[in-house]
Amino acid sequence: MDASVVTCATCRTKNEIDYEATQAPRCAQCQAFLPWVTSATDATFRAISNSDQIVVCVSFWGTFAPASRILAPALERLAAERAGQLKLVWVDVEDGRRAQSKYEARMIPTTVLLWRGEEIARHIGALDLPALRHWVDQALAANVAADIPDPA
């Protein structure tokens, strides 16, 4: 997947997003940040998850894991709320066994936060949206808050 179309929540303009880009996507019409959500396989994981400009949230999931289906809506909502600050990358463990092994994601779902390619936090299991926000905020405050550029 090189690009996808995302509708801007602010002005409703349809935008093509290049998921291998290194800068957070903006709406072509109003310049609002757009949610950055994509999937990766072993073949695309490195290019898609690599960013020096934005926190990458990698969710190792599987269709066989009910907790993955519980976590998914909260992660999607968080990606929309944190547009310009967070990139969400889905890795189906059936298609991402090397990435799963690299991050030792033995239980599904496992969610890993990356900053500049380095793991800064991980959570195993499902979280609701308030708990997910808290987990991300705590991880960022403890690890990288001063280094993260302001998306404005």
trRosetta pair geometry for C-beta under 8 A, 3 or more apart (Angstrom, degrees):
i j d omega theta_ij theta_ji phi_ij phi_ji
1 4 6.5 6 -179 -49 117 104
1 19 6.2 26 114 29 100 141
1 38 6.4 -174 97 -159 134 107
1 39 6.5 82 17 58 146 88
1 44 7.2 56 40 -149 75 173
2 18 6.4 -25 163 -136 73 78
2 19 7.1 -171 -175 34 23 89
2 20 6.7 -41 -141 3 64 115
3 16 5.0 18 174 178 127 99
3 17 6.1 159 -154 77 72 43
3 18 5.1 -35 -92 -90 91 57
3 19 7.0 -177 -97 -5 34 80
4 16 7.3 162 81 -150 24 59
4 17 5.4 -21 60 55 75 97
4 19 6.9 39 7 -40 102 112
4 38 7.2 176 5 -104 135 91
5 14 5.3 2 -174 -176 113 104
5 15 6.8 149 -153 75 61 36
5 16 5.7 -36 -93 -93 68 59
5 17 7.4 158 -103 9 16 83
6 14 7.5 153 78 -154 30 57
6 15 5.4 -29 65 66 80 92
6 17 5.2 31 2 -21 118 128
6 25 7.3 100 45 111 142 148
6 34 5.0 111 106 -179 141 131
6 35 6.6 -159 -158 58 142 81
7 12 6.0 -9 -179 -153 106 51
7 13 7.2 165 -151 82 61 30
7 14 5.4 -34 -95 -96 72 64
7 15 7.5 149 -101 16 21 78
8 11 5.0 8 98 49 132 77
8 12 6.1 -80 70 -25 81 10
8 13 4.8 20 19 49 123 78
8 14 7.8 -132 0 -70 79 18
8 15 6.1 73 -46 -13 94 119
8 27 4.0 41 -95 -104 139 133
8 29 6.8 -132 16 46 159 109
8 30 6.4 146 162 37 157 113
8 32 5.8 114 -159 61 115 118
8 34 6.2 -83 -100 -94 73 99
9 12 7.9 28 -140 -72 13 53
9 32 7.3 -111 56 121 77 148
9 80 7.1 86 -41 -164 149 109
10 27 6.6 -122 50 -9 114 161
10 30 5.2 -123 103 85 128 154
10 32 4.2 128 4 -19 146 162
11 27 6.3 131 38 163 114 156
11 29 5.1 -126 96 97 151 130
11 30 4.3 152 -20 -22 137 133
11 32 7.1 164 -1 9 96 125
13 27 5.6 108 63 -167 120 110
13 28 6.4 -126 137 56 142 84
13 29 4.0 154 -39 3 162 135
13 30 7.0 168 10 0 129 92
15 25 6.9 144 131 164 135 122
15 27 5.5 -128 -55 -126 144 57
15 28 5.5 163 -113 -4 101 95
15 34 6.0 -125 69 -74 145 158
17 21 7.7 -110 -178 15 69 127
17 25 4.7 -28 -126 -99 101 165
17 34 6.4 -136 -86 102 127 142
17 36 7.0 -173 -172 -118 141 70
18 21 4.4 94 90 -35 101 105
18 25 7.7 156 40 -89 62 115
19 36 7.3 139 -125 -167 75 88
19 38 3.9 91 -140 -84 144 159
19 48 5.6 1 139 -127 105 99
20 44 7.8 -104 -82 -164 107 99
20 47 4.8 -13 -132 151 111 110
20 48 6.0 -72 -94 -86 68 59
21 25 6.8 104 64 -70 143 85
22 50 7.4 -44 -106 111 94 85
22 51 5.7 162 -149 -123 69 74
22 52 6.8 12 -173 31 118 82
22 53 6.0 103 154 12 82 121
23 53 5.9 -14 -108 80 53 164
23 54 8.0 115 -152 -23 28 119
24 33 5.6 -9 141 -140 124 110
24 34 7.8 169 163 49 82 67
24 36 6.1 -111 -140 -37 73 139
24 53 6.8 -132 -22 120 84 117
24 54 5.3 122 -64 -75 99 142
24 83 7.3 127 -179 169 123 62
24 84 4.6 107 144 -128 157 48
24 85 7.5 23 -97 -31 153 25
24 87 7.4 -144 -105 -64 80 97
24 151 6.2 -22 48 -134 159 115
25 33 7.1 107 84 -160 55 62
25 34 4.4 -44 101 53 106 113
25 36 5.8 144 16 -85 103 97
26 31 5.0 -3 172 -155 127 52
26 32 6.7 156 -156 77 76 27
26 33 5.8 -51 -100 -97 70 45
26 34 6.5 168 -116 -5 15 92
26 84 7.8 49 -83 -92 81 102
27 30 4.9 9 92 50 135 77
27 31 6.0 -81 64 -26 82 10
27 32 4.8 25 9 48 123 77
27 33 7.9 -66 -10 -17 82 4
27 34 5.9 127 -56 -56 72 104
32 83 7.5 37 151 113 87 140
33 83 4.0 156 116 133 103 96
33 84 3.0 -70 -120 -50 163 108
33 85 7.8 61 153 -12 166 66
33 151 5.8 6 -66 160 149 134
34 83 5.7 -137 118 -157 10 127
35 76 7.8 43 -178 -170 151 65
35 79 4.7 80 -158 132 106 95
35 80 4.5 -36 -78 -93 132 57
35 83 4.8 -79 -72 -92 51 103
35 88 7.6 -13 177 20 95 115
36 54 7.3 42 51 139 156 161
36 79 6.7 -129 57 -170 53 109
36 83 7.0 130 -8 -135 77 68
36 86 7.3 -173 53 103 103 48
36 87 4.2 -50 106 -117 126 78
36 88 6.7 149 95 23 66 67
37 76 6.5 30 -111 -125 156 74
37 79 5.0 82 -70 143 104 163
37 87 7.8 -177 -76 -166 35 57
37 88 4.5 -5 -112 68 76 110
37 90 7.5 38 -178 -17 85 102
38 48 5.9 -130 99 -158 134 128
38 87 7.6 -14 21 180 100 98
38 88 7.5 149 25 89 53 65
38 89 5.9 -14 72 -114 81 67
38 90 7.2 -147 108 24 36 82
39 89 7.3 116 -126 -166 19 62
39 90 4.5 -37 -105 71 73 101
39 91 7.3 141 -162 -84 67 36
39 92 7.0 8 -158 -10 118 96
40 44 4.8 -140 -146 94 77 96
40 45 4.3 105 154 -95 129 61
40 48 4.4 -157 -91 61 119 146
40 49 6.4 -27 -53 -39 171 97
40 58 7.9 -47 37 -131 132 102
40 89 5.2 7 -5 -175 120 112
40 90 7.1 160 18 75 69 49
40 91 5.4 -31 69 -89 91 85
40 96 6.4 69 104 -96 81 132
40 99 7.0 84 112 -48 116 169
41 44 5.3 69 44 25 75 95
41 45 6.7 -113 88 -40 29 86
41 91 7.7 143 -98 -137 26 78
41 92 7.9 -20 -97 49 72 90
41 95 4.3 -70 -121 153 94 109
41 96 5.7 -145 -148 -74 40 80
42 45 5.9 -28 -132 -5 26 120
42 95 6.9 -145 -6 153 81 61
42 96 5.4 162 -54 -127 69 50
42 97 6.5 -25 -63 45 129 65
42 98 4.4 82 -130 32 119 112
42 99 5.9 -156 -101 -16 64 93
44 47 5.8 -70 -165 50 62 105
44 48 5.1 46 146 -18 94 119
45 48 6.1 -71 -141 45 23 103
45 49 5.6 -2 175 -2 68 120
45 89 7.7 104 -138 165 70 140
45 91 6.6 36 -106 -104 113 123
45 96 6.2 108 -70 -136 130 110
45 98 7.6 -161 25 84 149 98
45 99 4.4 -162 -125 -78 165 134
46 49 6.5 -66 -130 45 18 95
46 50 6.0 25 167 -35 59 115
47 50 6.2 -55 -143 21 21 114
48 89 5.7 131 131 -123 113 128
49 56 5.2 116 -159 166 72 157
49 58 6.0 10 -121 -78 127 121
49 89 5.3 -70 -90 -3 86 174
49 99 7.9 137 -15 -137 151 131
49 114 6.3 56 174 47 104 160
49 117 7.7 102 124 -112 93 65
50 56 8.0 0 -44 -44 6 157
50 117 6.1 8 -125 -83 72 101
51 54 4.8 -36 146 51 145 82
51 56 5.6 139 33 -50 117 112
51 87 6.2 115 -8 17 160 145
51 114 7.9 112 46 104 89 109
51 116 7.6 -94 96 -91 52 37
51 117 8.0 164 45 -51 44 69
52 116 5.3 42 -120 -112 66 83
52 117 8.0 -19 -78 -15 68 93
53 149 6.3 -32 -156 28 75 128
54 84 7.7 -139 -114 167 120 31
54 85 6.6 162 -144 -179 91 21
54 86 6.6 175 174 -98 101 16
54 87 5.2 87 116 -17 129 104
55 85 6.5 7 28 155 105 69
55 86 5.1 -29 76 -108 99 71
55 87 7.2 178 89 23 47 72
55 113 6.1 -15 -177 -165 110 100
55 114 7.1 151 -166 74 59 51
55 115 5.6 -30 -111 -89 77 83
55 136 7.9 118 129 -162 153 106
55 140 6.7 -58 -81 -95 155 111
55 144 7.4 153 -88 81 107 142
55 148 6.7 -19 -40 -114 101 128
56 86 7.7 144 -101 -162 21 61
56 87 4.9 -25 -110 69 70 102
56 89 6.0 9 -175 -2 102 119
56 113 7.3 144 80 -160 51 49
56 114 4.2 -17 65 60 102 105
56 115 7.7 180 24 -75 76 35
57 75 6.9 -167 126 -151 135 105
57 78 7.5 -7 42 107 173 128
57 79 7.4 -136 51 -81 131 93
57 86 5.7 18 -10 -175 114 110
57 87 7.0 176 24 83 71 46
57 88 5.0 -23 71 -106 104 65
57 89 7.0 166 83 23 49 71
57 111 6.5 -4 -176 -173 93 102
57 112 7.5 159 -158 81 47 44
57 113 5.6 -20 -103 -102 69 70
57 114 7.8 -165 -74 21 24 75
57 136 7.3 -34 -91 -107 130 119
58 89 4.8 -22 -107 72 71 105
58 91 6.0 15 -174 -4 99 118
58 99 7.7 -130 -174 165 142 124
58 103 7.1 -165 96 -59 141 172
58 111 7.0 161 84 -155 50 51
58 112 4.7 -14 60 61 102 94
58 113 7.8 -176 20 -81 74 21
58 114 6.4 44 -11 -12 111 114
59 68 7.8 126 160 -141 113 87
59 71 6.9 177 -148 124 133 129
59 72 7.7 138 143 -98 161 64
59 75 5.7 -7 -56 -127 149 168
59 88 6.9 6 -4 -169 111 92
59 89 7.2 173 22 85 68 51
59 90 5.5 -24 66 -112 101 60
59 91 6.9 174 83 27 48 73
59 109 5.9 -10 -172 -168 92 122
59 110 7.7 162 -154 84 47 43
59 111 5.0 -14 -104 -105 73 84
60 91 5.1 -28 -103 76 63 107
60 93 5.7 61 -177 -69 93 98
60 96 7.1 -134 -124 91 88 129
60 99 7.5 -171 -97 114 107 100
60 100 5.4 115 -141 -109 135 88
60 103 7.0 -170 -43 80 137 130
60 105 3.9 61 51 162 167 162
60 108 6.1 -105 121 -114 90 84
60 109 6.2 157 81 -155 60 63
60 110 4.6 3 51 56 115 89
60 111 7.5 -155 23 -74 70 36
60 112 7.3 42 -12 -3 102 105
61 65 6.6 -138 -165 58 66 124
61 68 3.8 118 -157 -141 102 124
61 71 7.3 -151 -101 70 121 123
61 72 7.1 66 -127 -74 163 97
61 90 6.3 -40 27 -156 121 91
61 91 7.2 134 22 72 70 53
61 92 6.3 -44 78 -103 78 53
61 93 7.0 -158 77 -16 26 90
61 108 6.1 116 -138 -169 31 103
61 109 4.7 -5 -98 -107 76 105
62 65 4.6 84 65 1 92 106
62 68 5.8 -175 49 -33 48 158
62 92 6.5 101 -103 -158 53 69
62 93 4.9 -39 -71 31 105 110
62 94 6.7 110 -126 -26 93 90
62 108 4.7 18 12 164 109 159
62 109 7.7 -166 15 -80 70 69
63 68 7.3 -98 -87 80 20 144
63 92 7.3 13 -25 -142 86 113
63 94 7.8 -16 13 -11 99 132
64 108 7.8 63 73 88 88 144
65 68 4.2 86 85 -10 102 108
65 69 7.6 175 99 -5 62 78
65 108 4.3 -139 -52 112 161 107
65 109 6.1 162 113 -40 144 71
66 69 5.7 -55 -159 35 45 109
66 70 6.6 44 146 -20 71 104
67 70 5.3 -51 -148 36 41 115
67 71 6.1 38 155 -19 71 107
67 108 7.3 153 67 121 108 62
67 109 5.6 -138 110 10 99 93
67 125 5.7 -79 -173 -152 150 58
67 126 4.2 -142 -165 -33 89 108
68 71 5.9 -58 -144 39 29 108
68 72 6.4 46 156 -42 63 101
68 108 6.1 -16 -58 155 115 97
68 109 4.5 131 -93 -56 74 112
68 126 7.7 -130 -58 -78 18 100
69 72 5.9 -34 -143 9 31 121
70 73 7.9 -67 179 26 30 95
70 74 7.9 10 142 0 62 114
70 126 4.1 9 93 -137 118 156
71 74 5.8 -73 -162 45 47 109
71 75 5.9 40 151 -21 83 111
71 109 5.2 -101 31 49 155 157
71 111 7.2 -154 -178 -50 145 126
71 125 7.8 162 -66 142 127 40
71 126 4.2 -138 -59 -123 91 79
71 127 6.4 55 -119 34 93 61
71 132 7.9 129 -151 -83 83 131
72 75 5.9 -61 -146 38 29 108
72 76 6.3 27 160 -19 67 108
73 76 5.6 -54 -145 37 33 112
73 77 6.2 33 156 -19 66 107
74 77 5.8 -54 -147 38 30 111
74 78 6.3 33 153 -20 64 107
74 126 7.8 117 25 -171 137 84
74 127 6.2 -143 114 92 159 74
74 128 5.8 -172 -94 -165 143 31
74 129 4.4 -154 -136 -73 94 67
74 132 4.9 145 153 -10 121 152
75 78 5.6 -53 -145 36 32 113
75 79 6.4 35 154 -21 64 103
75 88 5.8 130 162 -140 102 138
75 111 7.3 -159 -95 -113 126 134
75 132 6.9 -139 -78 -155 58 154
76 79 5.7 -52 -151 33 31 113
76 80 6.7 29 151 -17 63 104
76 88 7.2 -164 -97 96 43 171
77 80 5.7 -55 -153 36 34 111
77 81 6.3 32 151 -17 68 107
77 129 5.6 -32 83 -111 138 127
78 81 5.6 -55 -144 40 33 111
78 82 5.9 3 164 6 69 114
78 86 6.9 -43 139 91 92 157
78 88 7.5 120 85 -73 94 129
78 129 6.7 -176 -57 -139 91 83
78 132 5.5 -102 -62 125 143 128
78 133 6.6 -166 -113 -76 108 72
78 136 6.9 142 -167 -17 138 155
79 82 6.3 -69 -134 55 24 91
79 83 7.1 63 155 -73 58 66
79 86 6.0 -126 -118 101 59 108
79 87 7.7 41 -135 -150 105 20
79 88 4.0 -65 -86 -13 133 131
80 83 6.1 -8 -161 -43 33 104
81 133 7.8 -33 92 -99 154 111
82 85 4.3 -90 -179 67 90 108
82 86 3.9 33 115 17 130 118
82 136 7.7 -91 -61 143 159 157
83 86 7.8 -65 -77 48 19 77
84 151 3.3 106 150 -177 115 152
85 148 7.2 48 -149 170 89 132
85 151 5.4 -100 -63 -31 75 136
86 136 7.4 -14 -97 -159 146 144
91 95 7.4 -142 -169 79 65 86
91 96 3.9 -65 -175 50 104 171
91 99 5.3 -110 -150 96 153 140
91 100 6.7 -176 131 -62 129 83
92 95 4.8 49 76 26 100 102
92 96 6.2 129 68 6 47 103
93 96 5.9 -77 -116 62 32 86
93 97 6.7 73 -180 -85 68 58
93 100 4.9 64 -130 -78 91 150
93 105 7.1 -139 -98 102 117 120
93 108 6.1 -89 -16 -93 145 135
94 97 7.7 -11 -165 -51 16 90
96 99 4.2 -38 177 44 104 116
96 100 5.5 115 113 -28 85 93
97 100 5.4 -53 -142 38 31 116
97 101 6.2 32 157 -20 64 106
98 101 5.7 -54 -147 37 31 111
98 102 6.3 36 152 -25 64 104
99 102 5.6 -49 -145 32 32 115
99 103 6.5 6 163 5 65 108
100 103 6.6 -74 -149 51 24 91
100 105 4.7 -93 -152 57 74 108
101 104 7.1 23 -172 -78 34 44
103 110 7.2 171 122 114 115 133
103 112 5.4 -84 -166 -46 142 164
103 119 6.9 138 -132 -79 98 135
103 122 7.7 162 175 -103 107 133
105 108 7.0 68 153 -83 102 70
105 110 3.8 -160 -141 53 98 143
105 112 7.2 -99 -77 -32 114 121
106 110 7.6 79 38 -47 43 144
107 110 6.0 111 75 -59 68 102
107 124 4.8 50 79 -159 124 125
107 125 7.4 -13 129 -53 125 69
109 124 7.5 168 94 -155 51 49
109 125 6.8 103 61 -128 78 7
109 126 6.6 79 41 -72 118 65
110 122 6.3 -4 -178 -171 97 109
110 123 7.3 167 -156 85 53 44
110 124 5.1 -20 -105 -104 79 73
111 122 6.7 159 85 -155 52 57
111 123 4.9 -6 57 57 101 91
111 124 7.9 -170 21 -79 69 28
111 127 7.9 -73 20 12 148 117
112 119 5.6 -56 -171 -126 112 105
112 121 7.3 166 -154 90 47 51
112 122 4.8 -13 -103 -103 72 90
113 119 7.1 103 75 -156 54 59
113 120 5.1 -57 100 62 103 93
113 121 4.4 21 35 52 118 92
113 122 7.3 -147 17 -70 72 45
113 136 6.8 145 -86 -124 140 75
113 139 5.3 110 45 134 158 154
113 140 7.8 -109 172 -61 154 76
114 117 6.1 -3 179 -128 118 13
114 118 6.5 144 -154 67 74 28
114 119 5.9 -45 -97 -90 71 46
114 120 6.9 140 -123 6 20 88
115 118 6.1 -32 67 62 68 83
115 120 5.0 30 8 -27 109 135
115 143 6.6 163 17 127 148 122
115 144 4.5 -146 -152 -62 170 166
115 147 7.3 98 171 87 133 127
115 148 7.5 -84 -134 -78 123 96
119 122 6.5 -2 -173 -47 122 103
120 139 5.6 115 121 174 103 105
120 140 7.7 71 122 -87 146 45
120 142 8.0 156 173 84 105 92
120 143 4.2 124 -160 149 124 171
120 144 6.2 -63 -112 -16 161 117
121 135 7.1 164 151 166 143 90
121 136 7.8 177 72 -113 150 42
121 138 7.8 118 -110 93 154 85
121 139 3.5 -67 -28 -123 153 135
121 143 7.1 -140 -36 -13 97 147
123 127 6.5 -2 143 -32 151 129
123 135 5.7 0 -57 -169 145 154
127 131 4.2 -133 -168 97 104 113
127 132 4.3 141 106 -64 124 80
127 135 6.3 -72 -125 -4 171 141
128 131 5.2 83 53 18 71 105
128 132 6.8 -133 98 -10 30 95
129 132 5.5 -56 -140 37 30 114
129 133 6.4 34 160 -21 65 102
130 133 5.8 -51 -149 33 32 112
130 134 6.5 32 153 -18 64 106
131 134 5.6 -53 -149 37 33 114
131 135 6.3 36 153 -22 66 105
132 135 5.7 -52 -146 35 31 112
132 136 6.4 27 157 -14 64 106
133 136 6.0 -60 -150 39 28 107
133 137 6.1 25 156 -18 66 112
134 137 5.8 -58 -143 40 27 110
134 138 6.1 27 159 -19 64 109
135 138 6.0 -57 -146 37 25 109
135 139 6.4 24 157 -17 62 109
136 139 5.8 -59 -148 38 29 110
136 140 6.2 23 158 -15 66 109
137 140 6.0 -59 -145 40 28 107
137 141 6.1 27 158 -19 65 110
138 141 5.9 -55 -142 38 27 110
138 142 6.1 18 161 -13 63 114
139 142 6.1 -65 -145 42 25 105
139 143 5.9 -14 169 11 63 123
140 143 6.4 -80 -134 51 22 90
140 144 5.8 -67 -149 61 63 85
140 145 5.1 92 147 -74 84 81
140 148 6.8 -14 -160 -20 114 148
141 145 5.1 22 -111 -39 40 138
144 147 4.8 -69 -167 49 80 110
144 148 5.6 85 132 -41 99 96
145 148 6.1 -52 -146 18 30 112
